[in-house]
Amino acid sequence: MSAINGRDLIAWGFRPGEWFKRAVAIANAMRGEGADDAAILAHLRTIEPGANPIPMRTNGLDFGVFLDAETEAERANAAAVIAHMDALMRVPTIVKGAVMPDACPSGLAEGTIPVGGAVACEDAIHPGFHSADICCSVAITVFRRADDPKRVLDAVQAVTHFGPGGRKGVVAPPDAVMAGVAGNRFLAEFAGLAVGHFASQGDGNHFASVGHLASTGQVALVTHHGSRGLGAQLYKKGLAAARRHTAIVAPRVPAHNAWIKAESDDGRAYWEALQIVRDWTKASHFALHDLVARKLGNAVADRFWNEHNFVFRRADGLYYHGKGATPSWAGFSADDDGRTLIPLNMAEPILIARHRDHAASLGFAPHGAGRNMSRKAFLRENAPVLPEGIDVRFFCGKPDLSELPGAYKDAGSVRAQIAKYDLAEVVDTVEPYGCIMAGDWEAEAPWRKKAEAKRAAKAATEAAT
């Protein structure tokens, strides 16, 4: 009798997938032991993915809360964060969770991981838990010689790029990174984005800040951005793969909480893609810093960086997901030197911290100050003003008022909570001189002007008739 193969399984009504290799081996072993096709078929139905769907937990696991609330806005924010986390902790892959002092809701769907949320998962990578801005991160370069901070900020403005799109050809990504992109099935089709978006900073809360180290007075440049279009496209492909997998094995899990099985072909390829994107993002930060150094004619005395939208694997084998949460444990990455950066807002010092590896917070610290309300709600309820004494610049010309200090939680309170809960040890600060952000580039976006022109033409036509 011929060996059973994948075509036989399809003929028996099974859906092809990664499990076929194991299923074929089991089927042939059973046949070799004398089992008939009916017995083989019955057994395969018990191991088919989705045959015994993984349920959501009835009650959510407990999670660490390192988030104080004193004002009405803070209490409303904390209640929303805790409600989302309670629903999130029912997802079957999650074994531990925590929320940081900067936590705030990041989606309308129940159980969406909040900004400032961290979870540990077993054999699972959840694209939704690191978000589309994969490897959003902060990098610092300290310059060797004294320099005028205005001259440094002018140099940054001359070499950086904020806003949509990129600027192909200004700086090339490292060859090793591009080889990784080309060789990974999640990334290969996005090589153009890897080149075109390199050494650019995007929009939103991304920034380039110049200041002085409180400890030495040396001038420092700090940049904040993620993996741009490359990471966004990886996120889309990863989430699609996660949804395909979860729809089979756990159909009751919400789509935004879908996962890729880490120990699978997809999981290994996605994990590799994350590491490549991490290398790309680190290189992107320091390519900008090197452009500034060359323009100034100044040397680099020190530099380091850290990400806060990423997935980490610890010695316990679990996959630790941080959404706007900064790792604060020794060896979180191969290039960890024991320091991390925590920016609060454009008018406040950027914290340089050492790790504390606080067990209940899963070893994480906040990534910034966070918000108590959405951008739209803040603008609706406040009349923001530019901070005094800070050289604030908007790359696209129009200020983004939702990024001013008042839009964020009280920086002093967040810093106090970091100390109170022993999440990180602040060892130095970058005292602010000025910063550059994208600004409200959408106000003058061509698509918006075109839409406004259409509305005006329609209104004129209606008035004429």
DOGU-789681 format. One record per residue: residue in three letters; x, y, z of N, C-alpha, C in turn. Coordinates in steps of 0.1 Angstrom, whole numbers, plus 5000, padded with zeros to 4 digits. Layout:
residues N
ALAXYZXYZXYZ ...
This chain:
residues 465
MET500949885000500050005000500950125000 SER500550224992501450354991501350435003 ALA502350515005502450605017501450715016 ILE500850755027499950865027500750995026 ASN500251085017500851215015499851335017 GLY500351455015499551565017498251575008 ARG498351514996497251514987496151424993 ASP496551314999495551235006494751305017 LEU495551385025494951455035493951555030 ILE494251625019493351725013492151645008 ALA492351535002491151454997490251415008 TRP490851395020490051355032489351475038 GLY489651595033488851715037489651805046 PHE490951775048491751865057492251985050 ARG492452095058492952215052494452215053 PRO495252245042496652235042497252345052 GLY498352315058499052405067500252345072 GLU500952415081502252375087502052235094 TRP500852205099500652085106500651955097 PHE500651975084500551865075501751775076 LYS502951835078504151755079504051655090 ARG503651705102503451615114502351515111 ALA501251565105500051475103500451355094 VAL501151385083501551285074502451175081 ALA503351225089504251125096503451045106 ILE502451105113501551025122500750925114 ALA500150975103499350885095500050765090 ASN501250785085502050665080502550575091 ALA502850635103503250555114502050465118 MET500850525118499650445122499350335112 ARG499550365099499350265089500350155090 GLY501550195094502650085096502349995107 GLU501550045117501149965128499849885126 GLY499249905114498149825110496749895111 ALA496750025114495550095115494950115101 ASP493550115101492950135088492750285086 ASP492250325074492150465071491050535079 ALA490050465083489050525092489650565105 ALA490450475111491050505124492050625123 ILE492850625111493750725109493050865108 LEU491950865100491150985098490651035111 ALA490050945119489550985132490551055141 HIS491750995141492851045149493251185144 LEU493451195131493851325125492851435128 ARG491651405129490651505132490851555147 THR491351475155491551525169492751615170 ILE493751605161494951695162494951805152 GLU493951815143493851915133493652055140 PRO494452155136494252285142492852335142 GLY492352375153490952425154490052315158 ALA490552185159489652075163489252095178 ASN490152145186489852175200490252325202 PRO489452415198489852555198490252605212 ILE491252685213491752745225490752845230 PRO490252835242489252935246489853055253 MET489153165253489553285261489353245275 ARG490153305284489953285298488553345303 THR487953285312486653335318486953465326 ASN488053455334488453575342489953615338 GLY490153735338491453785334492453755346 LEU493753735342494853715352495053855359 ASP495553845371495953965378497154035370 PHE497354155372498454225365498954345374 GLY500154375372500754485380500254625376 VAL499954705385499454845382500454945389 PHE501255015381502155115386501755245380 LEU500555285383499955405377499055475388 ASP499555585393498855665403497855765396 ALA496755795402495755885396495255985407 GLU495456105405495056205415493956295410 THR494056345398493056435392491856355386 GLU490856425383489656355376490056305363 ALA490856375355491356325342492256195344 GLU493056205354493956085356493155965361 ARG492155985369491255875373490555815361 ALA489955895353489255845341490255765332 ASN491455825330492355755322492755615328 ALA493055615341493455495348492355385347 ALA491055425349489955335348489855275334 ALA490055355323490055305310491155205307 VAL492355235312493555155311493255015317 ILE492755015330492554895337491454815331 ALA490454875325489354795318489954725306 HIS490754795298491454735287492354615291 MET493154645301494054535306493254415311 ASP492254435318491454325324490954235312 ALA490454295302489954225290491154155283 LEU492254225282493454175275494054055282 MET493954055296494553945303493753815303 ARG492653815295491853695292492453615280 VAL493353685272493853615260494753495265 PRO494553375259495153255265496653245264 THR497353325256498753315255499453395266 ILE498753485272499353575281499553515295 VAL500653525301500853465314501153575325 LYS501553695321501853805330501553935323 GLY501254035331501054175326501354285336 ALA501554405331501754525339501454645331 VAL501154755338500954885332501854985339 MET502455075331503455175336502755305340 PRO503455395346502955525350502455615338 ASP502955585326502555665315501455605307 ALA500755505313499755425305498555505301 CYS498055485289496855545284496255445273 PRO494955445271494355365261494855395247 SER494955295239495455315225494555265214 GLY493355235218492355185208490955175214 LEU489955165205488555165210488155015213 ALA488754915206488254785208488654735222 GLU487754665228487954605241489154515241 GLY490054535251491154455253492354485244 THR492354615239493554655231494654695241 ILE495854645239496954675248497154825249 PRO497154885261497355025262498855065259 VAL499055195256500355245256500855245271 GLY502055205273502555185287502155045292 GLY501754955283501354815287502454725284 ALA502654615292503654515290503054375293 VAL503254275285502754145287503754045284 ALA503753925291504653815287503753705282 CYS504153645271503353545264504153415262 GLU503453305262504053175260503953125245 ASP505053105239505153055225504253135216 ALA504253265217503353355209503953495207 ILE503953545195504253685192503053745187 HIS502653855193501453925190501754055183 PRO501654065170501954195163501254315169 GLY499954295173499154405178499754465191 PHE500654385198501154425210502354515209 HIS503054515197504154615195503654725186 SER502554715179501954815170502654835157 ALA502154925149502654945135504055015136 ASP504255095147505555165148506555075155 ILE506854965148507754865154509154935158 CYS509654905169510954945174510955095175 CYS509855165178509955305181510955315193 SER511855415192513055405200513655545202 VAL514555555212515255675215516755655215 ALA517455745208518955735207519555865211 ILE520755855218521455975222522955965217 THR523456085212524856105209525356225217 VAL526356205225527056305233528256355225 PHE528356485222529556535215530756565224 ARG531856545218533156555226533456695230 ARG533356785220533756925223532557015225 ALA532757115233531757215236531257275223 ASP529957305222529357355210528157445214 ASP527757535205526557615207525357535204 PRO524457515214523257425211522457475199 LYS522357605197521657655186522257605173 ARG523557605172524357565160524057415158 VAL523957335169523657195168522257175163 LEU521357245168519957235164519757275150 ASP520457375145520457415131520957305122 ALA522057235127522657125119521657015118 VAL520956985129519956875129518856915119 GLN518357035119517357075110517757065095 ALA519057085093519557085079519656935074 VAL519756845083520056705078518956605080 THR517956635089516956545092515756555082 HIS514756475083513556485075512356435084 PHE511356515085510156475092508956485082 GLY507856425086506656425077506556295069 PRO505556295060505356165053506456135043 GLY506556005039507455965029508855965034 GLY509855965025511255965028512056045019 ARG513256005017514156085008515255995003 LYS514955914994515755804989517155854984 GLY518155784989519555814984520355904993 VAL519755975003520556065011521655985019 VAL521155885026522055795033521555645031 ALA522455565028522155425025522155335038 PRO521155245040521255155051522455065050 PRO522955005061524054915060523854795051 ASP524854745044524654635035524154515042 ALA524554485054524154375061522654375064 VAL522154495067520754515070519954485057 MET520354545046519654525034519754375029 ALA520754305032520854165029519854085037 GLY519654135050518654065058517254095053 VAL516954215049515654255043515354165031 ALA516354155022516154075010515953925013 GLY516553875023516453735026515353695035 ASN514453785039513353755048512053765041 ARG511253655042510053655034508953755038 PHE509053805051508153915055508554055050 LEU509854065047510454195044510854225030 ALA511154115022511854125009511154225000 GLU509854224999509154314990509154464994 PHE509654495006509754625011511154685011 ALA511954635003513354685002513354834998 GLY512454874989512455014985512155104997 LEU511255065006510955145018512155145027 ALA512855035028514055025037515155135032 VAL515255155020516155255014515555395015 GLY514355415011513755545010513455615023 HIS513055535033512755595046513855595056 PHE515055545052516155545061516655685064 ALA516955705077517455845082516355945080 SER515055905082513955995083513155975096 GLN512356065100511856055114510356055115 GLY509556065104508156055105507456175111 ASP506356145118505556255124505156215138 GLY503956275142503456245155504356295166 ASN504656205176505456245188506956225186 HIS507356195173508856175171509556315171 PHE510756315175511456445177512956425175 ALA513656545174515056555176515256665186 SER515956635197516156725208517556755210 VAL517956875214519256915217519256965231 GLY520256925239520456975253521756955258 HIS521956975271523156945278523056845289 LEU524056755290524056665301524156745314 ALA523356705324523356775337524756745344 SER525256625342526456585349527756655344 THR527856675331529156725325528956855317 GLY527756895313527557005305527756985290 GLN528156855286528356825272527056835264 VAL527156885252525956895243525656755238 ALA524256725238523756595234522656615224 LEU522556515215521456505206520656385209 VAL519356395210518456275213517456275202 THR517256165195516256145185515256035189 HIS514056055184512955955187512255925174 HIS512355805170511555755158511555605158 GLY510755555149510755405148511155365134 SER510555255129511055185117510355235104 ARG509455345106508855405095508055305086 GLY508055325073507255245064507655095064 LEU508955065066509354925066508654855078 GLY508754915090508054845101506554845100 ALA505954945094504554945092504054835083 GLN504754815073504454705063504654565070 LEU505754555077505954425084504854395094 TYR504354505101503254485110502054435103 LYS501754495091500554455084500654305080 LYS501754265075501954125071501954035083 GLY502554075094502553995106501153975112 LEU500454085112499054075117498153985109 ALA498353995096497553905087497953765090 ALA499153725091499553595095499053555108 ALA499053645118498553615131497053585131 ARG496353665123494853645122494553515115 ARG495353475105495053345099495253225109 HIS496353235117496653135127495553125138 THR495253245143494353255155492953215151 ALA492553245139491153215134490953065134 ILE492052985132491952845132492052785147 VAL493052835154493252765168492452835179 ALA492052955178491353025188490453135182 PRO489353085175488553175168487753275177 ARG487753255190487053355198487953465203 VAL489253455200490153565204489953685194 PRO489753805199489553925190490753935181 ALA490453985168491453985158492654075162 HIS492354185169493554265173494454205183 ASN494054095189494854025198495453885193 ALA495353875180495853755173497353735175 TRP497753615174499153585175499753485165 ILE501053495163501753395155502453295165 LYS502253175163502953075171504453095169 ALA505153125180506553155179507353035173 GLU507052915178507852795173507052745161 SER507052815150506552775137507352845127 ASP507152805114507852865103507553015103 ASP506253055104505953195104506553265116 GLY506453205128506953265140508453295139 ARG509253195134510653215133511053315123 ALA510353325111510553425101510153565106 TYR509153575114508653705119509653755130 TRP510053665138511053695148512353755142 GLU512753685131513953725124513753865118 ALA512553885112512154015106512254125117 LEU511754095129511754195139513254235143 GLN514154145143515554175146516154255135 ILE515854225122516354305111515854445112 VAL514554465115513954595116514554675127 ARG514954605138515554665149516954715145 ASP517754635138519054685133518854805123 TRP517854795115517554915106517355035113 THR516555025124516155145131517255205139 LYS518055125145519255175152520155245142 ALA520455185131521255245121520755375116 SER519355385115518755505110518955625120 HIS518855595133519055695143520555745142 PHE521455655142522855705143523355755129 ALA522755715118523055775105522755925106 LEU521555965112521256105114522256175123 HIS522656105134523556165143524956185137 ASP525356095128526656105121526656225111 LEU525456245105525356355096525556485103 VAL524956495115525056615123526456635128 ALA527156525132528456535137529456585126 ARG529256535114530056585103529756725099 LYS528556765100528256905097528857005107 LEU528856955119529457035130530957035130 GLY531456925125532956895127533256865141 ASN532356795148532556755162532556605163 ALA533256555173533456415175532356355184 VAL532156225183531256155192531956105204 ALA531456145216532056095229531355975234 ASP530055965232529255855238527955845230 ARG527455725230526055705224525455575228 PHE524155575230523455445232522055465228 TRP521255365229519855375225519055265231 ASN517655275230516755175235515455185228 GLU514755075226513455075220512355055230 HIS511155095226510055075236508755025229 ASN508754995217507654915210508254795204 PHE508354685212509154575207508754445214 VAL509354335210509254205217510554155221 PHE510754105233511954055238511753915243 ARG512753835242512753705248513753695259 ARG513153655271514053645283514453495286 ALA515253475296515853345299514753245302 ASP513553295307512453205310511753145298 GLY512153195286511553145273510353215269 LEU509853315277508653385274508953505265 TYR507953545257508053665248507453785255 TYR508353885258507854005265507554115255 HIS506354155255505854255246505754395253 GLY506454495248506254625254505654725244 LYS504454775247503854875239504055015246 GLY505055085241505355215248505855185262 ALA506655075264507155045276508655015274 THR509555075283510955065281511554955289 PRO512354865283512954755290513954815300 SER513854755312514754805323515354685331 TRP515954595323516654475329517954455321 ALA518954405328520254385322520154285311 GLY520754315300520854225288519554215281 PHE518654315281517454305273517754295258 SER518954335254519454325240520954295240 ALA521454255229522854225228523654355230 ASP523154475226523854595227523554685239 ASP522754625249522454695261523754725269 ASP523854845274524954885282524554925296 GLY523354895299522854925313522055055314 ARG521955135303521355265304520155265294 THR519155345298518055365288517655515289 LEU516855565280516455695279514955705280 ILE514455805288512955825290512655965288 PRO512256005277511856155274510456175280 LEU510156295285508956325291508056425283 ASN508656545280507956635270509056725266 MET508756805256509856895249510456995259 ALA509757025270510257135279510857075291 GLU510956935293511456875305512756795302 PRO513556775312514756695310514456555305 ILE515256505296515256365292515956285302 LEU515356175308515956095319516955995313 ILE518055985319519055875316518955785328 ALA518555655326518255575337519055445336 ARG519255385348519855245348518755155352 HIS518955025349517954925350517754885365 ARG516454845368516154795381515554655381 ASP515054605370514554475368513554445379 HIS512554535380511454515390510554405385 ALA510454295393509754175388508354195385 ALA507554275394506154285392505854375380 SER506754455375506554535363507054465351 LEU507454335352508054255342509354305337 GLY509954395345511254455342511154575333 PHE509954625331509754745323509654875331 ALA509954985324509755125330508955195319 PRO508355315323507655395313508555445301 HIS507955475290508755525278508655675277 GLY507855735286507655885285506655925295 ALA505956035292504956085302503556035299 GLY503255995286501955945283500956065283 ARG499656025280498556125279497456085288 ASN496656175293495456145300494256155291 MET494356205279493256215270493756215256 SER492956195246493356185232493756325227 ARG494456325216494856455210493756545207 LYS492656495201491456575198490856625210 ALA490756545221490056585233490956705239 PHE492256685239493056795245492856925238 LEU492856915224492757045217491357105218 ARG490357015220489057065222488857135236 GLU489557085246489357135259490457235264 ASN491457265256492557345260492957445250 ALA493657555254494257655245495757645247 PRO496357545240497857525243498657645238 VAL499757665245500757765242502157705241 LEU503057765233504357715232505157745245 PRO505957645249506657665262507757775261 GLU507957855271508957955271510257905274 GLY511257965268512657935270513157805263 ILE512357755254512757635246512657675231 ASP513657635224513757665209512957555202 VAL511657575200510757475195510557495180 ARG510857395172510757415157509857305152 PHE509057335141508257235134508657225120 PHE509157115116509757085103508857125091 CYS507557105093506657135082506057275083 GLY506457355093506157495093504957525103 LYS503957435104502757465112502857385125 PRO502757455136502857385149501757275151 ASP502257165157501257055161500957075175 LEU499857145178499557185192499357065201 SER498956945195498756825203500056765209 GLU501156825205502456775210503056865220 LEU502456975224502957065234502957005248 PRO503757055257503856985270502456965277 GLY501557055276500257045283499456925278 ALA499756865267499056755262499456625269 TYR500556625277501056515283500756515298 LYS500956395305500856385319501856475326 ASP501656505338502656585346503956515347 ALA504956575341506256505341506856475355 GLY506656575364507156545378506456435384 SER505156415382504456305388504956175382 VAL505156165369505656045363506956005368 ARG507856105369509156075374509156035389 ALA508256085397508056045411507555905411 GLN506755865402506255725402507355625398 ILE508155665389509355585385510155545398 ALA510355655406511155635418510355555429 LYS509055585430508255525440508155375438 TYR508055335426507855185423509155125419 ASP510255195419511655145416511655075402 LEU511155145393511055095379512355125371 ALA513055225375514355265369515055355378 GLU516355365377517155465385517755575377 VAL517255695379517655805371519055845375 VAL520055845366521455875369521955995363 ASP521256055353521656175347520456225339 THR520556355334519456405326520056485314 VAL519256505303519656595293518756715294 GLU519356825298518556945301518257015288 PRO516957045285516557085271517057225267 TYR517457235255517657365248516557385238 GLY516357285229515357295219515057165212 CYS514057165204513657035197512957065184 ILE513056965175512356975162511356865162 MET510156895157509056785155508556815141 ALA507656715137507156725123506256845121 GLY505456875131504456975130503156925123 ASP502257005121500956965115501056965100 TRP501756865094501956855080500656835072 GLU499656775079498356735072497556865069 ALA497856975076497057095074497257145060 GLU498457125054498757165041498957045031 ALA498456935035498656815026497856825013 PRO498456785002497756804989496456734989 TRP496256624995494956554995493956635002 ARG494356705013493356785020493056915012 LYS494056975006493757094997492757054986 LYS492956934980492156894969490756874974 ALA490556814985489256784991488556924994 GLU489257015000488657145003488257214990 ALA489057204979488757264967487457204961 LYS487357074962486057014957484857054965 ARG485057074978483957114987483557254983 ALA484557344981484257484977483557494964 ALA483957414954483357414941481957364941 LYS481657264950480357204951479457314958 ALA479957384968479257484975478857604965 ALA479857634956479657744947478557704937 THR478657584932477657534923476257534929 GLU476157484941474857484948474257624950 ALA475157724954474757854956474257924943 ALA474857884932474557944919473157894914 THR472757774919471457714914470457744925 
